[in-house]
Amino acid sequence: MRLISLGVYRWFGQAAGLTTIFYRLIHAVAQVFQDSRFVLSTSCKLRRFWLVHFEKGYVRHQLFVRQGACRQCGACCNLLFTCPMLTKQGRCFVYGSCRPQTCMVFPIDHRDIEEVNLYGGHCGYRFDREDINDVRKTGRF
């Protein structure tokens, strides 16, 4: 009986050690994803896709309050991956003809401008701080 109890204690000790190792591994992976630009850009692209296709009222409002103009610098075309429609000169090949809806309304809000700034670009659009605060009060994105 004593041998069985020693075996059980060893097993629990090993299981506790594995649990600690597993916890540290998950924590390390979570930290990498938290600091990853890939994860940030992917989540921002998914957010924009959702807004354009399912929150059209919000997008319409944001386009109404957006100020400035596109500089056609191509910074937004390189956020997660380089757009296949981007020319070697950094210009959009389909800018005036058949751009995707998400590209036409970019940037939707201040988060998109911040993402472009994070990658070293400078967007020609801007949003007033009052409009940003109004959106935050309503709890929308």
N, C-alpha and C positions, 0 to 999 in steps of 0.2 A: 504494500500500500504506500509505503514511504517513497519508493521508486517512482510510482505514478505521480505522486504530488510534486516531486522534484522535476519530473518531465513537464508537468503542467506549468510550473513556475517558469521553467526555461522557455516554454512555448509562449507564455504571456510576455516574458521579457523580450523575446525576439519580435513578437507582434507589436509591442510598444515601440521598439526600435524602428521597425518598418513603417509604422504610422508616422513617426517623427520624420523619417527620410521622405516619405510620400508628401507630408505637409510642407516640408522645405522645398521640395521639387515644385509643387503646385504654386507656392508662394513666389519662387524664382521665375516661373513661367508667367505668372500674372504680372510681375514687375516688368518683365521684358515687354509684354503686350501693352502695358500701361504707357511705357516710354516709346513705343514703336510708332513711327510715322505711318507705316503701312496700315496698322490697325486704325489709326486716326483717320487717314484718308479713305479707307474702306467704309468706315462708319459714316463719314461725311457724304460719300457718294450714295450710300444707301438712303441716308436721310434726305438728300436732294431728290432722289428718285421717288421716294414716298411723297414728298411735298408736291412735286410736279404732277404726279398722277392721282393723288388722293386728297390733297389739301389745296385745291385750286383757288379757293377764296383767299386763303392766307397768301399764296403766291401773288395773286392779283393785287392785294393790298400792298405787299412789299414792293412790287414793281411801281406802284403809284407813288410811294414815298422815297424810292431810290433816286439818287441824284448822281450826276456825272455822265460819263460816256466810256465806252470800251476803248481801250488804248491799243487793242489788237496786238498785245505783247506776247501772247501765247502762254503766259504763266499759268492760267487756269487749265490749259490743255496738258500740263505736265504734272498734275497733282498726284495721281496714283501711278499712272503709266502714261507714256507719250501717246497722244491721240494719233491714230493712223492718218487722219486728215490734215495733220500739221506738216507744212512744207519745210524744206531745209532752211529756208529763211525765217522760220518761226511764225509763219502766217497760216491762217485756216484756209484750206483749199475750198471749202464749201460755205464760207462765211455768209455770203449774200444769197445763196440758193437754197440749200436743203439741210441746214443744221438741225441736229436733234433738239427736241423741246428743252431738255435740261440745259443744253448749251445756250439756247436763246435767252433763258431767264437768269443765267448765272451773272452775278451773285444774287441769291435769293434774300439773304440777310447778312448781318454783320459777321456771323460765324464763318461764312464763305470768304469774306475779305480777310479775316484773321488767318484762315488756312493758307491763302495765297501769300500773305506776309510771312508766315512760318517758313514757306519754301523759298523766300527771298524775292518774291515778286512784288509788284506794286499795282494794285487794281485802280482803274480810273473811276470806279463807282464809289459811293459813300452813302451812309445812312446817318441821319441826325440822331444824336443821343436821346432826344425826346421820343422819337419813334421807337427806339430800342426799348426804352423804359415802358412805353405803352404796351408793347408786345409782351414784355416780361410780366407786367401786371395781369394780363389776361391769361397767362400760363400757357401760351402757345409756343411750342418749340423754343 
